[in-house]
């Protein structure tokens, strides 16, 4: 089983960070005692600018229902673009797809987005649908792992993974907490599609998925997630996130690699979720990585910000299309998210 393609889609509306800061100044200025705090927090994200699902003039949406309807509208458009591009790169027909995994943490729909896209794109009505909600930032890596499970069982089929995250639609207008102020400077909008192919399917060559590992950390529910109310999704983002990464990731990676007869020194390529500067620094520290090992993740963070579950898929696309390792090289794809938990995918390029 292998990853045959990855493709991303971004909204048309891009805004440099200073434009977004000016918009928040107009919205929050009178209520923030020290607006310089928000400016400092935004500067610390390492993000040049972000893409928004809608023109900045349409924000904020009047109600959560309005924002969620906008999420459905934009998810279908971005999702279709990403899927079409991924199919072309993989060199397969839509009829080869046996399962459709959809992940998101920024909106809800029933029928879910993958079902609506089956109608919209005239995909196979016999396709197995697996929408996944609640995993947050880890869901891109977890989606790859679950899709790999599927094509391992059905080697003559492909599995499609789609992530759509429209974080701009979750911003809480009246939340002046540090967590929300950070999120308004860090998170952006985007979509990514990945096609995984079974061993018996003739598709574009890509890295083989050798093994996966899921790890849940007990008693860490308060580290990251949403508080959900009639106003929508209010972010939970603890300052403990980097500490949890430093305390657990190195051990988990070592145990995972050892189960495959490998060690960290054998990994030459790292596809890591772009959680933010502190998350990437904690990852570098936990894994003892050499300078430059996470350059692709840092570059993707600067370009688009944190796209939650789609982030690691953006890093994967950049690696596949522009920085593909030598054949036979070992790679590790990883993300962490609410739970708190981690997902590891061992790749052989």
Secondary structure, DSSP 8 states (H G I E B T S, - for coil): -EEEEEEEE--SEEEEHHHHHHHHHHHHGGG-S-HHHHHHHHHTTT--EEEESS-GGG-S-SSHHHHHHHHHHHHHHHHHHHHHHHHHHHT--GGGEEEEEEEESS---SS-HHHHHHHHHT--TT-EEEEEES-GGGHHHHHHHHHHHHHHH-TTSEEEEEEEEEGGGG--TT--SHHHHHHHHHB-EEEEEEEEE-TTS------EEEEEEEEE-TT-TTSEEEEEETTEEEEEE-TTHHHHHHHHHHHHHHHHHHHTT--GGGEEEEEE----HHHHHHHHHHHT--TTTTHHHHHHHHHH-B-GGGHHHHHHHHHHHH----TT-EEEEEEEETTTEEEEEEEE-
